[in-house]
Structures are given as structure tokens and as C-alpha cells.
Amino acid sequence: MGGAPEQLDLRLSSYDFHLPEERIAQRPVEPRHAARLLVVEPQARHLSVWDLQQELRPGDLLVVNNTRVLRARLGARRPSGGAVELLVLEPWHGGPEQWLCLAKPAKKLKPGDWLEVVAEGQPPLPLQVLGSDPATGGRILQFPPGCADAAALEPLLVQYGAIPLPPYIHEHDASDNERYQTRYAAKPGAVAAPTAGLHLSDELLAAIRARGVELATTTLHVGLGTFRPVETEDLSQLQLHSEWVEVTPELVAAVAACRARGGRVIAIGTTSVRSLEAVAQLHGGELRPHTGPVNLVIQPGYRFAVVQGLLTNFHLPKSSLLLLVSALLGRERLLALYAEAIERQYRFFSYGDAMWIAPEVVLSSARP
């Protein structure tokens, strides 16, 4: 074997797999916890997410991401009448109420141009294009006074906007505004949902708590990086878009208490993993309170500092999320599990099924 697998682990093309179009979930199953659950063991087991409660132990700690998805998809028109779709991404550092937006089509939008955002039953909302951002290809738009942060902008987006589903979901429904949010979504700021958390119904959360499992929250606003394919073949050179996270003193205390009682720290979704691990890496491997941007690439060879187990969805080929899950299980093993999931007709991506990675099956070299 030698060092060969490690060389392949550093090549983006090693994380490709063929996914038949019909395996991409277009609508979620109901209830939330009825999605299927692939349990990673020496021999994979096939359960439903409702059964996750039996896989957890009293004393475990679940860390969930309480970000709330903004209704960030806006329909607008140019003075010529041409339609434009905007995706509001994040505040822009150039001045108050300035926001970076992806625009389709973007090339016709020049600095100084005006757009009118339109929505049924609402007066047209004029916005001016201030400039462009070469890094993202996005446009900087001036929003009305008072729209300085996500919480302040949210009421306007509720009036004019729609939930931005990922591009591979072709069916949009009014129910998405509620269904593409976790049940504990509290802090507005994301443009995509932390999708593993979409499986946790109120009933399942109650059952998990009744089992003696604790819950703690982190916040990571899922942003532009989620929509961007990885394009770096040599993964030793990989850089990802930075993300805004909050790890509170309460979360730090909950993790310490879990460790002290011999419980396991379980992340719900890759965003919870990135939040915990990126903040720990900033402090030499120790989890401390932190609010602000982080930037961490997790790929095979990474040793985790905090996270021991993971509930996660099935991810896109050649994505940073696939790299992260490969860091826990090994690339070849993960791709073999994906092949089995495809064969057994699991549903993939945001509205799809889930995978449970217990601490016991994580690579010994990756464990905290």
C-alpha cells in the first residue's frame, strides 16, 4: 500500500462519483424523521432517522447549528424590463446597508444602475448597483436605511424574498419557507440550510432529550462557499471561503461537561463540525468562546479536536463536505458507502437521507 492512498487523498478527482439524476431528492419526506438513515458499522445498517435516538447514549451531547436561512432570493427587473434574480449573500464592508448579491444575469448590471425588486402585493423596491466583487462575480447593492445586518434586513426579505433552494432542486413550493429551516433555527444569516438538522422533528428532539442526551447550539451562517464547487485539483493548496461562526461560553461549558461525564460530542451536520473544529484550531486545539470569521479546510489526515461523531446528509461529488466526511472515515470507505447508498436508492443532497457516523467507527488517527 505504501503512501499511495495518501497521494490520491490529495487529488480532487479522487472524490468524484457518478450519481444518477433520480437519486437527487426534489422534495423532503414527511415527517422529517422518516428519512432513511445509513448507519456506518463494519457492516452498514439501514434504519430511519427516528431510530437515531437508539444510537445515542445518555450523557451524549448533540451540537446543532441554530442559523436561520434568509429569504434571500429576490426577483427584480431592470429599467428595460429585463428580469434579474438576486441572491443576497452577506453585508459588504464598503458602507452601511451595502450587501453582496449574486445576480443572474450579472454582466448587464453596471455601477450606477437601478433595479426594482418586485413581489406580489408589495410596492416595487428600488436598489442601486454600486459595484462588483471580482472574487465572487457578485454585485454590491445599496439597500434601504436600517438594513445593516441580517436581523435588520430579514423583515424586508420576508416581504419580498423566497427561500433560496440549491440549484439542483428544481421544484419550489410555498412549504419550503418552513421546511427548508431546522426546527430550532433562531439566528438569521444563512443562504443555505444546515441540512442534516432538517431531519430533527420536534418529536425526535423530545425523544432524544428524554433519553438523557443534551443539546447545545452553535451558529454558523452557511454562505457562499456552499454554492461554490471546489476547483483545486491539488488539495494541499485548497482554500475555502471564510464563514461567520459563534461559539458561546455556554457551548464551551456544555462540551467540557460532556467530556467530564464520559459522554460523546456529536455534531449534527458538517456546519456544526466546522464551527467547533475551526474555533478549536484558532486556540491550539482547545475550544474557547469565539465570534467572527473562521476558515478551516478539513480533509483526510485531519485530527479532530472536539467532534467525535456525526449525523450528516449525502454530499455532492468533489465537494468540501465530502472531504470533511472522508477525514472521519477515509475516502475509500466513504465512497464505498456512497456506492451502497446509491444501489439501495437512498436520496441525496439537501432534502435527502442521512448517514450516522458513530465515534467508534471513526478512523483512530482522526479521533480527538
N, C-alpha and C positions, 0 to 999 in steps of 0.2 A: 504493500500500500504506500509506504513512504509518505512524502509530503504532497502527493498528487491531489488528494481531495482538497487540501487547503488551497492549492493553486486554483482549482475550479471554483471554490467558495468565493474567490475574489473577482470572479467574472460575472457580470450582469447576465450574460446569455445563459449561464448555468441555472438561472431561476425562471426560465421560460417553461410553459406547459401549454398544451392545447386544451382549450375549454370550449365545448360545443355551446353555441349561442343559446340553446334552450335551457342550459343549466344556470343562466343568469336570472335570478329572481326578479320579476317585474312587480309583484305585489307581495306584501307580507302575509304570513299565515295568522289566523286568529284562533284562540287568543295568542298573545305574544309568546307565552311559554310553550306553545305547541310545536315550535320549530324543532327540527331534529338536532341531536347532539352526538357528535362523534367523540367518543372517549378514547384518548390515546393510552394504550396499555401495551404490553408486549404483543397482545392480540387486540386489535381495535374492537370496541364495543359500540353498539348503536342504540342510543336511548333518545329521549326527548329532553328539551331544556328543563321541563318540570322536574326531571329526575336529578338535576344538578344538586338539589338540596341534600340528596343521599350521599353525594360525593364529597360534600363539605363536612367538617368536623366541628363540634362545639369548641369555641376558643379561636377559630379561624377569624381573620379579618378580611372583608371584601372592600377593596378600594374602587369607588366608582367616580366617573367624571361627570360633574353636575353642570357642564356647559349647556347653554340653550342655543339652538340653531335659530339664527335670524331669518326673517322672511326676506332674504337678501336678493331675490330675483325680481327685477323691475322691468316692466315694459315701457319703452319710451319712443318718441318719434322726433325726427329731425325737422327743421322748418320746411324742407322739401316734401315732408310727409313720409319719408323712409323710416321703416321700423328699426329700432335698436333694442337689443336685450342687454341689460346691465346686471352684473353680479357684484354686489357691494362686498369688498373684501376686508378692509381694515382702515383705521384712521391714518391719514397721511401727515407726516411730520412738518409739512410746509406751512401750516397755519390752521387756525381753528375751523372746525366744521368741514375740513377737506378730507375726502375719502378716496382711497384707491379702489377702482372698479375695473373688472374685466368687461369688455364691451364686444358685442357681435352685431354688425361688423365694426371693427375698430378703426380701420385705416381712413375712413371718411371723417373721423372726429378730430378736428384741429383745435389748438388753443384759441379761446375766444368764442367758439361755437356754443350755441344754446341748444338744449334738449328740453322736451316736455315729457315728464313722466306721467303716464296715463293709467287709470284704473277705473273700473266700473263704479259709478256712483260718487266719484271723487273729482274735484276740480283739477285741471292739469297743473302739474308742479314743475316750474321752470328750474333747471340746473345748468350751470355754466361749466364747460370744459376748460380746465386751467393748464393742462399739460399732459405729458405721457411719462410712463415709467419704463425705461428700456429693459430692466431686469425681468419684468413680468409681461410686457406688452400691454399693460393696463393703462387706463386714463385716470387722471386726477380730476375729481369733480367737486365743485363748491356746493355744499348742502346748506339749507336754511339755518339761521341763527339758532343756537341751542343744541344742535345735533353733534356735539363734540365727542361723545363716546357711545358705545353700543347701547347702553341702557337708555341714553337720551334719544338715540336715533330709532330705537325699537318701535315706539308708538307710530311714527311716520311709516315705517316698513310694514307694520300690521295693516295700516290703511291702504298702502299702495302695492305691497310686495307679495310674493309667494315663496314657499319653502323651496330652496334650490336642490332638487334631487340630482344625484350624479348622472353624468351624460349617458351611462349605459342603461338607465331606467327610462323607458320610452312612454310609459303610461303615467299620467299625472291625475290625481284625484283630490277632491277637496279634503278628504280624510288625511292626506299626507301632512297637513299642517299640525295635526295632533299625533299621527302615527310615526312620523319621522322625528319624534322627540322621545327622549327617555322619560320615564315616569317621575324622575327626580330632577329634571332639567330646571335649573334655577338662575344661572348667571348668563345673560345674553352675550353673544360674541362670536359664535361659531358659524361657519358657512357649510359645514357638513356635520352629520351626527356622529357621535362615538357609538358605532353601530352594534357592538356586542351588547351594550346596555339596552338596546331596543327589545331584547328578549325578556327582560326582567319585568314581569307584570306585578301589579300590587299584591296579588295573591301569592306569587312566588317569593317576593320580598318579605312578606309576612311569615311565610313558612320557613324561610332561611333564618330570620330573626328568632323565630320560635325554637329553632334547633340550637340556639346558643351561639350563632355566628354574628359578629359585629359588622357594622357598616361604617365606613368613613368616606369623606368626599375630597377629591382634588378638583381643580379646574384647569382644563387645557382647551383653549379655543381652537378648534380644528380649522385650519386656514388653507392658504394657497397650496402648500406642499401636498395636500391630499389630492388635488386635481392634477398634479404635475407628474408625468411619467419620469422615472429615473432614466437618465440618458448617458450615464458614465459607465462604460464597459469595465474599466479598471476601478473596482470598488474601493481600493485603498485610497483613491482620490475623491471619494464621494462626499459632497457637501449637500445638506438639506436646508430648506427654508426654515428660519427660526420661528418658534411658536411661543405664545404668551401662556405662562402657567402660574398657578398659585398653589403652593403647599403651605397650609396653615399650621400654626403651633398645635392645634387640636389634632390634625392628621399625624404630625410627628409624634405626639404623645400616644396616639392610638397604635401606631406601628411599634413603638417601644413597649407598650403594654402587651401587645400580641406576642412579641418575642419573649417577653418575661414569663408569660404563662404557657409557652411552648406551642402557641398557635402558629398558623401559616399565613403569610401575607399573600393574598390572592388578588390579582389585578383583573378588573372587568374591562377588557378591551386594551388594544395597543396604546391608546392615548393615555390611559392610566399608567401603563408601563413607562412610557416616555416621560411623563410628568415626574414620577418617583425617581427613575434612574437618572434623568438629566439633572435634577436638583441635587441628588446624592453626589453625582460626579463633580458638580461645582464645589462641593465641600469635602473632597478627598474620600468619597465613598460613604460619607455619613449624611443621613437625611436631616436637613435643618429647614426651618421656615424660609420661604423664598417667594417673591412675587416679581414677575418680569419675564423677559425673553430667555429662552434656552435653545440650544442647538446641539443635538446628540445623534450620532449615527449608531444604531445597534445592528450588528451583523455577526455572523459566525466568528467565534473567537472572543466574543464579549463575555466578561464575567459579571453577572448581575450583583447589585449591591443590596437591593431591597426585595424585589419581586421574586416569589417562589413558584407561584402557579398562575395560570392564565385561562380565562374564558375569552375566546376570540372568534370572529367570523372567518369565512374563506376569502382570501385576498386575491387581487389581480396579479397576473404574471409580471415578473420583473419590477415589482413594486417595493418600496422601502419597508412596507408592512410584512411582506413575505421574507425579507432579510431578517427582520426582527424576530419573527416566529422561528425561523431557521436557527437563530442564535440559541434558542431554548432546546430544540430537538435535533439539530443537524439538518443540513439541506437535503441530503438524500432521503432521510427518513420522512421529512415533511412532504417532499414531492411524491413519495410512495403512498403516503396517507391521502394526498390530494387525488392521486390516480384512483385509489379505492373509493373516495367520496364521489368522484365523477361516475365511476362504474355503478355505484349504488344510488345514483341520481339525487345526490344532495343538491341543495340550491345554494348558489354562490353570491357573494358580494353583499351590499348593504342590507337588502331585505331577505337575505338568505338564512341558511342554517348556521350552526355554531360548532366549535371544537373545544373540548375541555382538556387542558394540559395540567395534570396534577403535578405537584412538586416532585413526586417520586419518579416521574418519567423524564424529568429534565436532565440533560447531559450533566454528569458530575463536574465537568470542567467549567460549566456555566453557572452552577449554583452559588448563591451568596455564601 
